[in-house]
Each structure stands twice: as structure tokens, then as C-alpha cells.
Amino acid sequence: MKLFKLSYNTRKINKYNLSSQHRKYENKLNRNFNSSYFREKFGTNISYLQFRTRTIYLSNINNLYSKKILDYQLNKSSNF
């Protein structure tokens, strides 16, 4: 290829294999997020905060009864 001055682009390999890394769980809430007493139902969320040079991950646990955050964690990697 150098002889004919040809070049090519190669695709980057996708390093994330979603089928083997993630677990699937049964949907028990069925979008019913209302709760009748404290600590009956919890919700979680992971947010990606992107800055110029890095990404920080924010994970929180919510109580669906009082709609308040019970706990949160900031981390440099997505492995909590």
C-alpha cells in the first residue's frame, strides 16, 4: 500500500460488550413511583458530569415516598 500511496481508516473496536456485563432484572414497579410509606420504594440514578478534561460520575439513591436523596457518591470511574 505504501508503494501506491494508499491509505485506509480502521474502525475502533467496541470495548463494551453489553450482553455480558449487564444484568437484567424484572420490572417490579411498572412505572408506579408513588409510595404509601417511608422506605417502601427506592430509586437510583447515575449522572455524568463532563468537564474539560475529565468526567465525574454522580450516583444517588432516592426515597420515592419523600422524594429526597438518601445518599450520593461522586467517583472518577463508573464502577460504584
Chimera marker file (.cmm) of the C-alpha trace (Angstrom):
<marker_set name="trace">
<marker id="1" x="0.000" y="0.000" z="0.000" r="1" g="1" b="0" radius="0.5"/>
<marker id="2" x="2.927" y="2.311" z="0.582" r="1" g="1" b="0" radius="0.5"/>
<marker id="3" x="4.083" y="1.641" z="-2.957" r="1" g="1" b="0" radius="0.5"/>
<marker id="4" x="0.865" y="3.080" z="-4.392" r="1" g="1" b="0" radius="0.5"/>
<marker id="5" x="0.475" y="5.671" z="-1.603" r="1" g="1" b="0" radius="0.5"/>
<marker id="6" x="-2.865" y="4.278" z="-0.493" r="1" g="1" b="0" radius="0.5"/>
<marker id="7" x="-4.237" y="4.746" z="2.987" r="1" g="1" b="0" radius="0.5"/>
<marker id="8" x="-7.201" y="3.359" z="4.873" r="1" g="1" b="0" radius="0.5"/>
<marker id="9" x="-9.094" y="4.012" z="8.067" r="1" g="1" b="0" radius="0.5"/>
<marker id="10" x="-9.716" y="1.241" z="10.558" r="1" g="1" b="0" radius="0.5"/>
<marker id="11" x="-12.697" y="1.112" z="12.859" r="1" g="1" b="0" radius="0.5"/>
<marker id="12" x="-12.072" y="1.184" z="16.570" r="1" g="1" b="0" radius="0.5"/>
<marker id="13" x="-13.121" y="-1.979" z="18.348" r="1" g="1" b="0" radius="0.5"/>
<marker id="14" x="-16.084" y="-1.522" z="20.676" r="1" g="1" b="0" radius="0.5"/>
<marker id="15" x="-14.691" y="-2.466" z="24.084" r="1" g="1" b="0" radius="0.5"/>
<marker id="16" x="-18.117" y="-2.534" z="25.729" r="1" g="1" b="0" radius="0.5"/>
<marker id="17" x="-19.912" y="-5.836" z="25.365" r="1" g="1" b="0" radius="0.5"/>
<marker id="18" x="-23.337" y="-5.063" z="26.792" r="1" g="1" b="0" radius="0.5"/>
<marker id="19" x="-24.640" y="-8.606" z="26.784" r="1" g="1" b="0" radius="0.5"/>
<marker id="20" x="-22.033" y="-9.981" z="29.184" r="1" g="1" b="0" radius="0.5"/>
<marker id="21" x="-21.552" y="-7.034" z="31.565" r="1" g="1" b="0" radius="0.5"/>
<marker id="22" x="-25.116" y="-6.056" z="32.418" r="1" g="1" b="0" radius="0.5"/>
<marker id="23" x="-27.751" y="-7.920" z="34.347" r="1" g="1" b="0" radius="0.5"/>
<marker id="24" x="-31.440" y="-7.730" z="33.547" r="1" g="1" b="0" radius="0.5"/>
<marker id="25" x="-33.927" y="-7.500" z="36.378" r="1" g="1" b="0" radius="0.5"/>
<marker id="26" x="-37.673" y="-7.834" z="36.438" r="1" g="1" b="0" radius="0.5"/>
<marker id="27" x="-39.596" y="-4.531" z="36.383" r="1" g="1" b="0" radius="0.5"/>
<marker id="28" x="-41.490" y="-4.674" z="39.678" r="1" g="1" b="0" radius="0.5"/>
<marker id="29" x="-42.599" y="-1.025" z="39.839" r="1" g="1" b="0" radius="0.5"/>
<marker id="30" x="-44.267" y="-0.892" z="36.396" r="1" g="1" b="0" radius="0.5"/>
<marker id="31" x="-43.883" y="2.931" z="36.453" r="1" g="1" b="0" radius="0.5"/>
<marker id="32" x="-45.823" y="3.167" z="39.746" r="1" g="1" b="0" radius="0.5"/>
<marker id="33" x="-43.472" y="5.545" z="41.570" r="1" g="1" b="0" radius="0.5"/>
<marker id="34" x="-45.915" y="6.525" z="44.330" r="1" g="1" b="0" radius="0.5"/>
<marker id="35" x="-45.209" y="5.063" z="47.735" r="1" g="1" b="0" radius="0.5"/>
<marker id="36" x="-47.502" y="4.808" z="50.761" r="1" g="1" b="0" radius="0.5"/>
<marker id="37" x="-44.840" y="4.698" z="53.491" r="1" g="1" b="0" radius="0.5"/>
<marker id="38" x="-41.190" y="5.572" z="54.099" r="1" g="1" b="0" radius="0.5"/>
<marker id="39" x="-38.551" y="3.137" z="52.747" r="1" g="1" b="0" radius="0.5"/>
<marker id="40" x="-41.040" y="1.142" z="50.709" r="1" g="1" b="0" radius="0.5"/>
<marker id="41" x="-39.513" y="2.003" z="47.316" r="1" g="1" b="0" radius="0.5"/>
<marker id="42" x="-36.142" y="3.382" z="46.297" r="1" g="1" b="0" radius="0.5"/>
<marker id="43" x="-34.843" y="4.770" z="43.038" r="1" g="1" b="0" radius="0.5"/>
<marker id="44" x="-31.321" y="5.245" z="41.727" r="1" g="1" b="0" radius="0.5"/>
<marker id="45" x="-29.736" y="7.451" z="39.125" r="1" g="1" b="0" radius="0.5"/>
<marker id="46" x="-26.269" y="7.826" z="37.599" r="1" g="1" b="0" radius="0.5"/>
<marker id="47" x="-25.396" y="11.202" z="36.080" r="1" g="1" b="0" radius="0.5"/>
<marker id="48" x="-22.319" y="12.015" z="34.027" r="1" g="1" b="0" radius="0.5"/>
<marker id="49" x="-20.792" y="15.414" z="34.789" r="1" g="1" b="0" radius="0.5"/>
<marker id="50" x="-18.426" y="16.309" z="31.962" r="1" g="1" b="0" radius="0.5"/>
<marker id="51" x="-15.757" y="18.933" z="32.412" r="1" g="1" b="0" radius="0.5"/>
<marker id="52" x="-12.999" y="19.992" z="30.031" r="1" g="1" b="0" radius="0.5"/>
<marker id="53" x="-10.518" y="17.287" z="30.910" r="1" g="1" b="0" radius="0.5"/>
<marker id="54" x="-12.485" y="14.629" z="32.788" r="1" g="1" b="0" radius="0.5"/>
<marker id="55" x="-15.837" y="13.063" z="33.510" r="1" g="1" b="0" radius="0.5"/>
<marker id="56" x="-17.147" y="12.620" z="37.048" r="1" g="1" b="0" radius="0.5"/>
<marker id="57" x="-19.968" y="10.201" z="37.847" r="1" g="1" b="0" radius="0.5"/>
<marker id="58" x="-22.680" y="11.080" z="40.367" r="1" g="1" b="0" radius="0.5"/>
<marker id="59" x="-24.761" y="8.211" z="41.748" r="1" g="1" b="0" radius="0.5"/>
<marker id="60" x="-27.655" y="8.840" z="44.108" r="1" g="1" b="0" radius="0.5"/>
<marker id="61" x="-30.327" y="6.847" z="45.957" r="1" g="1" b="0" radius="0.5"/>
<marker id="62" x="-33.786" y="8.422" z="46.257" r="1" g="1" b="0" radius="0.5"/>
<marker id="63" x="-36.653" y="7.595" z="48.584" r="1" g="1" b="0" radius="0.5"/>
<marker id="64" x="-39.778" y="7.569" z="46.392" r="1" g="1" b="0" radius="0.5"/>
<marker id="65" x="-42.067" y="8.421" z="49.331" r="1" g="1" b="0" radius="0.5"/>
<marker id="66" x="-40.474" y="11.710" z="50.398" r="1" g="1" b="0" radius="0.5"/>
<marker id="67" x="-38.737" y="12.399" z="47.045" r="1" g="1" b="0" radius="0.5"/>
<marker id="68" x="-35.495" y="13.110" z="48.913" r="1" g="1" b="0" radius="0.5"/>
<marker id="69" x="-31.954" y="11.945" z="48.239" r="1" g="1" b="0" radius="0.5"/>
<marker id="70" x="-30.850" y="9.481" z="50.919" r="1" g="1" b="0" radius="0.5"/>
<marker id="71" x="-27.256" y="9.019" z="49.763" r="1" g="1" b="0" radius="0.5"/>
<marker id="72" x="-24.957" y="10.043" z="46.939" r="1" g="1" b="0" radius="0.5"/>
<marker id="73" x="-21.467" y="9.240" z="45.737" r="1" g="1" b="0" radius="0.5"/>
<marker id="74" x="-19.065" y="11.025" z="43.399" r="1" g="1" b="0" radius="0.5"/>
<marker id="75" x="-16.497" y="8.917" z="41.573" r="1" g="1" b="0" radius="0.5"/>
<marker id="76" x="-13.929" y="9.243" z="38.783" r="1" g="1" b="0" radius="0.5"/>
<marker id="77" x="-14.928" y="5.913" z="37.258" r="1" g="1" b="0" radius="0.5"/>
<marker id="78" x="-18.319" y="4.347" z="36.613" r="1" g="1" b="0" radius="0.5"/>
<marker id="79" x="-17.598" y="1.353" z="38.883" r="1" g="1" b="0" radius="0.5"/>
<marker id="80" x="-19.531" y="2.059" z="42.083" r="1" g="1" b="0" radius="0.5"/>
<link id1="1" id2="2" r="1" g="1" b="0" radius="0.2"/>
<link id1="2" id2="3" r="1" g="1" b="0" radius="0.2"/>
<link id1="3" id2="4" r="1" g="1" b="0" radius="0.2"/>
<link id1="4" id2="5" r="1" g="1" b="0" radius="0.2"/>
<link id1="5" id2="6" r="1" g="1" b="0" radius="0.2"/>
<link id1="6" id2="7" r="1" g="1" b="0" radius="0.2"/>
<link id1="7" id2="8" r="1" g="1" b="0" radius="0.2"/>
<link id1="8" id2="9" r="1" g="1" b="0" radius="0.2"/>
<link id1="9" id2="10" r="1" g="1" b="0" radius="0.2"/>
<link id1="10" id2="11" r="1" g="1" b="0" radius="0.2"/>
<link id1="11" id2="12" r="1" g="1" b="0" radius="0.2"/>
<link id1="12" id2="13" r="1" g="1" b="0" radius="0.2"/>
<link id1="13" id2="14" r="1" g="1" b="0" radius="0.2"/>
<link id1="14" id2="15" r="1" g="1" b="0" radius="0.2"/>
<link id1="15" id2="16" r="1" g="1" b="0" radius="0.2"/>
<link id1="16" id2="17" r="1" g="1" b="0" radius="0.2"/>
<link id1="17" id2="18" r="1" g="1" b="0" radius="0.2"/>
<link id1="18" id2="19" r="1" g="1" b="0" radius="0.2"/>
<link id1="19" id2="20" r="1" g="1" b="0" radius="0.2"/>
<link id1="20" id2="21" r="1" g="1" b="0" radius="0.2"/>
<link id1="21" id2="22" r="1" g="1" b="0" radius="0.2"/>
<link id1="22" id2="23" r="1" g="1" b="0" radius="0.2"/>
<link id1="23" id2="24" r="1" g="1" b="0" radius="0.2"/>
<link id1="24" id2="25" r="1" g="1" b="0" radius="0.2"/>
<link id1="25" id2="26" r="1" g="1" b="0" radius="0.2"/>
<link id1="26" id2="27" r="1" g="1" b="0" radius="0.2"/>
<link id1="27" id2="28" r="1" g="1" b="0" radius="0.2"/>
<link id1="28" id2="29" r="1" g="1" b="0" radius="0.2"/>
<link id1="29" id2="30" r="1" g="1" b="0" radius="0.2"/>
<link id1="30" id2="31" r="1" g="1" b="0" radius="0.2"/>
<link id1="31" id2="32" r="1" g="1" b="0" radius="0.2"/>
<link id1="32" id2="33" r="1" g="1" b="0" radius="0.2"/>
<link id1="33" id2="34" r="1" g="1" b="0" radius="0.2"/>
<link id1="34" id2="35" r="1" g="1" b="0" radius="0.2"/>
<link id1="35" id2="36" r="1" g="1" b="0" radius="0.2"/>
<link id1="36" id2="37" r="1" g="1" b="0" radius="0.2"/>
<link id1="37" id2="38" r="1" g="1" b="0" radius="0.2"/>
<link id1="38" id2="39" r="1" g="1" b="0" radius="0.2"/>
<link id1="39" id2="40" r="1" g="1" b="0" radius="0.2"/>
<link id1="40" id2="41" r="1" g="1" b="0" radius="0.2"/>
<link id1="41" id2="42" r="1" g="1" b="0" radius="0.2"/>
<link id1="42" id2="43" r="1" g="1" b="0" radius="0.2"/>
<link id1="43" id2="44" r="1" g="1" b="0" radius="0.2"/>
<link id1="44" id2="45" r="1" g="1" b="0" radius="0.2"/>
<link id1="45" id2="46" r="1" g="1" b="0" radius="0.2"/>
<link id1="46" id2="47" r="1" g="1" b="0" radius="0.2"/>
<link id1="47" id2="48" r="1" g="1" b="0" radius="0.2"/>
<link id1="48" id2="49" r="1" g="1" b="0" radius="0.2"/>
<link id1="49" id2="50" r="1" g="1" b="0" radius="0.2"/>
<link id1="50" id2="51" r="1" g="1" b="0" radius="0.2"/>
<link id1="51" id2="52" r="1" g="1" b="0" radius="0.2"/>
<link id1="52" id2="53" r="1" g="1" b="0" radius="0.2"/>
<link id1="53" id2="54" r="1" g="1" b="0" radius="0.2"/>
<link id1="54" id2="55" r="1" g="1" b="0" radius="0.2"/>
<link id1="55" id2="56" r="1" g="1" b="0" radius="0.2"/>
<link id1="56" id2="57" r="1" g="1" b="0" radius="0.2"/>
<link id1="57" id2="58" r="1" g="1" b="0" radius="0.2"/>
<link id1="58" id2="59" r="1" g="1" b="0" radius="0.2"/>
<link id1="59" id2="60" r="1" g="1" b="0" radius="0.2"/>
<link id1="60" id2="61" r="1" g="1" b="0" radius="0.2"/>
<link id1="61" id2="62" r="1" g="1" b="0" radius="0.2"/>
<link id1="62" id2="63" r="1" g="1" b="0" radius="0.2"/>
<link id1="63" id2="64" r="1" g="1" b="0" radius="0.2"/>
<link id1="64" id2="65" r="1" g="1" b="0" radius="0.2"/>
<link id1="65" id2="66" r="1" g="1" b="0" radius="0.2"/>
<link id1="66" id2="67" r="1" g="1" b="0" radius="0.2"/>
<link id1="67" id2="68" r="1" g="1" b="0" radius="0.2"/>
<link id1="68" id2="69" r="1" g="1" b="0" radius="0.2"/>
<link id1="69" id2="70" r="1" g="1" b="0" radius="0.2"/>
<link id1="70" id2="71" r="1" g="1" b="0" radius="0.2"/>
<link id1="71" id2="72" r="1" g="1" b="0" radius="0.2"/>
<link id1="72" id2="73" r="1" g="1" b="0" radius="0.2"/>
<link id1="73" id2="74" r="1" g="1" b="0" radius="0.2"/>
<link id1="74" id2="75" r="1" g="1" b="0" radius="0.2"/>
<link id1="75" id2="76" r="1" g="1" b="0" radius="0.2"/>
<link id1="76" id2="77" r="1" g="1" b="0" radius="0.2"/>
<link id1="77" id2="78" r="1" g="1" b="0" radius="0.2"/>
<link id1="78" id2="79" r="1" g="1" b="0" radius="0.2"/>
<link id1="79" id2="80" r="1" g="1" b="0" radius="0.2"/>
</marker_set>
